[in-house]
Amino acid sequence: MKDLVERRNGLLREFEKCSDFVRGSINSVCAKCNRARCICETKTSRRAYRLTYKNSEQKTRIVYIQESRLPKIRKMIVNYSKSRKIMEQIIETNIEIFKKETKH
């Protein structure tokens, strides 16, 4: 039982390390016409970036991202994936703890 509690505490510390997260995907669009694929693409190399995600009501939302902030948002998306995996491990550990508590 003690080892399960220690495992959970370790997972919670890992979760805290990747707490700066966001769900979504990054898209690159033409800076002129705001379409993903367009004829402008060959005329200009300027691209605009946006984060697309669904809110709690499952409505698609778009946030425009400055090119200088792309590395930050990419890291946040990776952290979201890590945090989901860690959360699943915490849930499994909590279930094991619960099962052991009910046996005693």
Backbone as JSON Lines, residues from 0, in Angstrom:
{"i":0,"aa":"M","n":[0.83,-1.2,0.0],"ca":[0.0,0.0,0.0],"c":[0.88,1.26,0.0]}
{"i":1,"aa":"K","n":[1.93,1.25,0.82],"ca":[2.81,2.4,0.91],"c":[3.47,2.7,-0.43]}
{"i":2,"aa":"D","n":[3.85,1.64,-1.15],"ca":[4.49,1.84,-2.46],"c":[3.52,2.45,-3.47]}
{"i":3,"aa":"L","n":[2.25,2.11,-3.37],"ca":[1.25,2.7,-4.26],"c":[1.08,4.2,-3.99]}
{"i":4,"aa":"V","n":[1.06,4.56,-2.72],"ca":[0.91,5.97,-2.34],"c":[2.15,6.74,-2.81]}
{"i":5,"aa":"E","n":[3.33,6.15,-2.66],"ca":[4.55,6.8,-3.13],"c":[4.54,6.96,-4.64]}
{"i":6,"aa":"R","n":[4.05,5.92,-5.35],"ca":[3.95,6.02,-6.82],"c":[3.02,7.16,-7.21]}
{"i":7,"aa":"R","n":[1.87,7.25,-6.52],"ca":[0.91,8.31,-6.83],"c":[1.53,9.69,-6.57]}
{"i":8,"aa":"N","n":[2.25,9.83,-5.46],"ca":[2.89,11.11,-5.15],"c":[3.93,11.47,-6.2]}
{"i":9,"aa":"G","n":[4.67,10.48,-6.68],"ca":[5.65,10.72,-7.75],"c":[4.97,11.17,-9.03]}
{"i":10,"aa":"L","n":[3.86,10.53,-9.36],"ca":[3.1,10.9,-10.56],"c":[2.55,12.32,-10.43]}
{"i":11,"aa":"L","n":[2.1,12.67,-9.24],"ca":[1.59,14.03,-9.03],"c":[2.69,15.07,-9.2]}
{"i":12,"aa":"R","n":[3.92,14.73,-8.77],"ca":[5.05,15.65,-8.98],"c":[5.35,15.79,-10.47]}
{"i":13,"aa":"E","n":[5.28,14.67,-11.21],"ca":[5.49,14.71,-12.66],"c":[4.41,15.56,-13.33]}
{"i":14,"aa":"F","n":[3.16,15.39,-12.88],"ca":[2.04,16.15,-13.44],"c":[2.25,17.65,-13.23]}
{"i":15,"aa":"E","n":[2.78,18.0,-12.08],"ca":[3.01,19.41,-11.77],"c":[4.04,20.03,-12.72]}
{"i":16,"aa":"K","n":[5.02,19.23,-13.14],"ca":[6.06,19.73,-14.05],"c":[5.51,20.12,-15.41]}
{"i":17,"aa":"C","n":[4.43,19.47,-15.84],"ca":[3.86,19.78,-17.17],"c":[2.48,20.41,-17.04]}
{"i":18,"aa":"S","n":[2.33,21.26,-16.02],"ca":[1.01,21.86,-15.77],"c":[0.69,23.01,-16.72]}
{"i":19,"aa":"D","n":[1.68,23.48,-17.47],"ca":[1.46,24.56,-18.44],"c":[1.11,23.9,-19.78]}
{"i":20,"aa":"F","n":[-0.19,23.61,-19.97],"ca":[-0.59,22.87,-21.18],"c":[-1.83,23.47,-21.83]}
{"i":21,"aa":"V","n":[-2.01,23.09,-23.08],"ca":[-3.18,23.52,-23.84],"c":[-3.53,22.41,-24.83]}
{"i":22,"aa":"R","n":[-4.81,22.27,-25.11],"ca":[-5.28,21.27,-26.07],"c":[-5.54,21.97,-27.4]}
{"i":23,"aa":"G","n":[-5.19,21.31,-28.49],"ca":[-5.48,21.88,-29.8],"c":[-4.43,21.5,-30.81]}
{"i":24,"aa":"S","n":[-4.52,22.14,-31.96],"ca":[-3.54,21.9,-33.02],"c":[-3.19,23.24,-33.67]}
{"i":25,"aa":"I","n":[-1.97,23.28,-34.2],"ca":[-1.48,24.5,-34.85],"c":[-1.64,24.35,-36.36]}
{"i":26,"aa":"N","n":[-2.18,25.38,-36.97],"ca":[-2.34,25.4,-38.42],"c":[-1.61,26.61,-38.98]}
{"i":27,"aa":"S","n":[-1.09,26.45,-40.19],"ca":[-0.44,27.54,-40.89],"c":[-1.35,27.95,-42.05]}
{"i":28,"aa":"V","n":[-1.58,29.24,-42.16],"ca":[-2.45,29.75,-43.23],"c":[-1.75,30.89,-43.95]}
{"i":29,"aa":"C","n":[-2.24,31.21,-45.11],"ca":[-1.71,32.32,-45.89],"c":[-2.01,33.63,-45.15]}
{"i":30,"aa":"A","n":[-1.01,34.48,-45.03],"ca":[-1.19,35.75,-44.32],"c":[-2.09,36.71,-45.09]}
{"i":31,"aa":"K","n":[-2.2,36.53,-46.4],"ca":[-3.03,37.43,-47.21],"c":[-4.52,37.08,-47.15]}
{"i":32,"aa":"C","n":[-4.84,35.81,-47.46],"ca":[-6.25,35.47,-47.59],"c":[-6.78,34.56,-46.46]}
{"i":33,"aa":"N","n":[-5.88,34.09,-45.57],"ca":[-6.29,33.3,-44.41],"c":[-6.82,31.92,-44.77]}
{"i":34,"aa":"R","n":[-6.36,31.35,-45.89],"ca":[-6.74,29.98,-46.26],"c":[-5.52,29.08,-46.16]}
{"i":35,"aa":"A","n":[-5.75,27.81,-45.87],"ca":[-4.65,26.87,-45.71],"c":[-3.92,26.64,-47.03]}
{"i":36,"aa":"R","n":[-4.66,26.45,-48.12],"ca":[-4.06,26.23,-49.45],"c":[-4.67,27.24,-50.41]}
{"i":37,"aa":"C","n":[-3.81,28.04,-50.99],"ca":[-4.34,29.07,-51.88],"c":[-3.31,29.41,-52.95]}
{"i":38,"aa":"I","n":[-3.72,30.18,-53.94],"ca":[-2.78,30.59,-54.98],"c":[-1.83,31.66,-54.47]}
{"i":39,"aa":"C","n":[-2.21,32.34,-53.41],"ca":[-1.32,33.34,-52.8],"c":[-0.05,32.68,-52.27]}
{"i":40,"aa":"E","n":[-0.14,31.4,-51.93],"ca":[0.97,30.68,-51.31],"c":[2.24,30.77,-52.15]}
{"i":41,"aa":"T","n":[2.09,30.76,-53.46],"ca":[3.27,30.84,-54.32],"c":[3.77,32.27,-54.46]}
{"i":42,"aa":"K","n":[2.93,33.26,-54.21],"ca":[3.31,34.66,-54.38],"c":[3.96,35.25,-53.13]}
{"i":43,"aa":"T","n":[3.6,34.74,-51.97],"ca":[4.14,35.27,-50.73],"c":[4.59,34.13,-49.83]}
{"i":44,"aa":"S","n":[5.61,34.39,-49.08],"ca":[6.08,33.38,-48.15],"c":[5.58,33.67,-46.74]}
{"i":45,"aa":"R","n":[4.87,34.76,-46.58],"ca":[4.34,35.12,-45.27],"c":[3.23,34.15,-44.86]}
{"i":46,"aa":"R","n":[3.38,33.58,-43.66],"ca":[2.39,32.66,-43.14],"c":[1.88,33.18,-41.81]}
{"i":47,"aa":"A","n":[0.64,32.89,-41.51],"ca":[0.06,33.2,-40.21],"c":[-0.22,31.86,-39.52]}
{"i":48,"aa":"Y","n":[-0.15,31.85,-38.21],"ca":[-0.34,30.62,-37.45],"c":[-1.51,30.77,-36.5]}
{"i":49,"aa":"R","n":[-2.22,29.67,-36.31],"ca":[-3.36,29.71,-35.4],"c":[-3.49,28.39,-34.66]}
{"i":50,"aa":"L","n":[-3.98,28.51,-33.45],"ca":[-4.29,27.35,-32.62],"c":[-5.79,27.11,-32.73]}
{"i":51,"aa":"T","n":[-6.14,25.9,-33.09],"ca":[-7.55,25.53,-33.2],"c":[-7.86,24.53,-32.1]}
{"i":52,"aa":"Y","n":[-8.94,24.76,-31.36],"ca":[-9.34,23.86,-30.29],"c":[-10.85,23.9,-30.11]}
{"i":53,"aa":"K","n":[-11.38,22.95,-29.37],"ca":[-12.81,22.94,-29.05],"c":[-12.97,23.33,-27.59]}
{"i":54,"aa":"N","n":[-13.93,24.23,-27.33],"ca":[-14.17,24.65,-25.95],"c":[-15.07,23.65,-25.23]}
{"i":55,"aa":"S","n":[-15.5,23.97,-24.02],"ca":[-16.29,23.04,-23.22],"c":[-17.66,22.74,-23.85]}
{"i":56,"aa":"E","n":[-18.13,23.61,-24.74],"ca":[-19.4,23.38,-25.43],"c":[-19.19,22.73,-26.8]}
{"i":57,"aa":"Q","n":[-17.96,22.25,-27.04],"ca":[-17.58,21.6,-28.29],"c":[-17.68,22.52,-29.51]}
{"i":58,"aa":"K","n":[-17.5,23.81,-29.27],"ca":[-17.45,24.76,-30.38],"c":[-15.99,25.01,-30.74]}
{"i":59,"aa":"T","n":[-15.71,25.01,-32.02],"ca":[-14.34,25.24,-32.48],"c":[-13.97,26.7,-32.27]}
{"i":60,"aa":"R","n":[-12.8,26.89,-31.67],"ca":[-12.28,28.24,-31.41],"c":[-10.9,28.35,-32.05]}
{"i":61,"aa":"I","n":[-10.56,29.55,-32.45],"ca":[-9.27,29.8,-33.1],"c":[-8.59,30.96,-32.38]}
{"i":62,"aa":"V","n":[-7.3,30.75,-32.07],"ca":[-6.48,31.79,-31.47],"c":[-5.29,32.0,-32.38]}
{"i":63,"aa":"Y","n":[-5.08,33.21,-32.82],"ca":[-3.94,33.5,-33.68],"c":[-2.67,33.58,-32.85]}
{"i":64,"aa":"I","n":[-1.58,33.06,-33.4],"ca":[-0.31,32.94,-32.68],"c":[0.77,33.71,-33.43]}
{"i":65,"aa":"Q","n":[1.51,34.51,-32.71],"ca":[2.65,35.18,-33.3],"c":[3.73,34.13,-33.59]}
{"i":66,"aa":"E","n":[4.43,34.3,-34.67],"ca":[5.45,33.33,-35.04],"c":[6.51,33.18,-33.95]}
{"i":67,"aa":"S","n":[6.8,34.23,-33.25],"ca":[7.79,34.17,-32.18],"c":[7.33,33.32,-31.0]}
{"i":68,"aa":"R","n":[6.03,33.11,-30.89],"ca":[5.47,32.33,-29.78],"c":[5.18,30.88,-30.15]}
{"i":69,"aa":"L","n":[5.49,30.47,-31.37],"ca":[5.25,29.09,-31.81],"c":[5.94,28.05,-30.93]}
{"i":70,"aa":"P","n":[7.22,28.21,-30.59],"ca":[7.85,27.18,-29.73],"c":[7.13,27.0,-28.4]}
{"i":71,"aa":"K","n":[6.67,28.09,-27.81],"ca":[5.95,28.03,-26.52],"c":[4.66,27.24,-26.66]}
{"i":72,"aa":"I","n":[3.87,27.52,-27.67],"ca":[2.58,26.84,-27.82],"c":[2.79,25.37,-28.2]}
{"i":73,"aa":"R","n":[3.83,25.07,-28.97],"ca":[4.13,23.68,-29.29],"c":[4.48,22.9,-28.03]}
{"i":74,"aa":"K","n":[5.27,23.5,-27.15],"ca":[5.62,22.86,-25.88],"c":[4.38,22.63,-25.04]}
{"i":75,"aa":"M","n":[3.45,23.58,-25.05],"ca":[2.22,23.44,-24.27],"c":[1.36,22.29,-24.8]}
{"i":76,"aa":"I","n":[1.35,22.09,-26.12],"ca":[0.59,20.99,-26.71],"c":[1.22,19.65,-26.33]}
{"i":77,"aa":"V","n":[2.55,19.58,-26.33],"ca":[3.26,18.36,-25.9],"c":[2.95,18.08,-24.43]}
{"i":78,"aa":"N","n":[2.95,19.13,-23.61],"ca":[2.64,18.97,-22.19],"c":[1.23,18.44,-21.98]}
{"i":79,"aa":"Y","n":[0.3,18.83,-22.83],"ca":[-1.06,18.31,-22.72],"c":[-1.08,16.81,-22.91]}
{"i":80,"aa":"S","n":[-0.35,16.33,-23.89],"ca":[-0.28,14.89,-24.15],"c":[0.34,14.17,-22.95]}
{"i":81,"aa":"K","n":[1.43,14.71,-22.42],"ca":[2.09,14.11,-21.26],"c":[1.15,14.09,-20.05]}
{"i":82,"aa":"S","n":[0.46,15.2,-19.84],"ca":[-0.42,15.3,-18.67],"c":[-1.57,14.3,-18.74]}
{"i":83,"aa":"R","n":[-2.06,14.04,-19.94],"ca":[-3.13,13.03,-20.09],"c":[-2.63,11.65,-19.72]}
{"i":84,"aa":"K","n":[-1.42,11.31,-20.18],"ca":[-0.84,10.0,-19.85],"c":[-0.62,9.85,-18.35]}
{"i":85,"aa":"I","n":[-0.08,10.9,-17.74],"ca":[0.17,10.87,-16.3],"c":[-1.15,10.76,-15.55]}
{"i":86,"aa":"M","n":[-2.17,11.49,-15.99],"ca":[-3.48,11.43,-15.34],"c":[-4.05,10.01,-15.37]}
{"i":87,"aa":"E","n":[-3.9,9.32,-16.48],"ca":[-4.37,7.94,-16.58],"c":[-3.63,7.04,-15.59]}
{"i":88,"aa":"Q","n":[-2.31,7.26,-15.45],"ca":[-1.54,6.47,-14.5],"c":[-1.97,6.76,-13.06]}
{"i":89,"aa":"I","n":[-2.27,8.01,-12.76],"ca":[-2.76,8.39,-11.43],"c":[-4.09,7.7,-11.14]}
{"i":90,"aa":"I","n":[-4.97,7.69,-12.13],"ca":[-6.27,7.04,-11.96],"c":[-6.1,5.56,-11.67]}
{"i":91,"aa":"E","n":[-5.25,4.88,-12.45],"ca":[-5.01,3.45,-12.24],"c":[-4.44,3.2,-10.84]}
{"i":92,"aa":"T","n":[-3.51,4.04,-10.41],"ca":[-2.91,3.9,-9.08],"c":[-3.96,4.12,-8.0]}
{"i":93,"aa":"N","n":[-4.81,5.12,-8.18],"ca":[-5.87,5.38,-7.19],"c":[-6.84,4.2,-7.11]}
{"i":94,"aa":"I","n":[-7.12,3.56,-8.22],"ca":[-8.0,2.39,-8.21],"c":[-7.35,1.25,-7.42]}
{"i":95,"aa":"E","n":[-6.04,1.05,-7.63],"ca":[-5.32,0.01,-6.89],"c":[-5.34,0.32,-5.39]}
{"i":96,"aa":"I","n":[-5.13,1.58,-5.02],"ca":[-5.18,1.97,-3.61],"c":[-6.57,1.7,-3.05]}
{"i":97,"aa":"F","n":[-7.6,2.07,-3.79],"ca":[-8.98,1.86,-3.34],"c":[-9.25,0.38,-3.14]}
{"i":98,"aa":"K","n":[-8.79,-0.47,-4.08],"ca":[-9.02,-1.9,-3.96],"c":[-8.33,-2.47,-2.71]}
{"i":99,"aa":"K","n":[-7.13,-2.02,-2.44],"ca":[-6.41,-2.51,-1.27],"c":[-7.06,-2.02,0.03]}
{"i":100,"aa":"E","n":[-7.61,-0.81,0.02],"ca":[-8.29,-0.3,1.21],"c":[-9.55,-1.1,1.53]}
{"i":101,"aa":"T","n":[-10.26,-1.52,0.5],"ca":[-11.5,-2.26,0.74],"c":[-11.24,-3.69,1.22]}
{"i":102,"aa":"K","n":[-10.06,-4.23,0.93],"ca":[-9.72,-5.59,1.37],"c":[-9.41,-5.6,2.87]}
{"i":103,"aa":"H","n":[-8.96,-4.47,3.41],"ca":[-8.59,-4.44,4.83],"c":[-9.74,-4.11,5.71]}
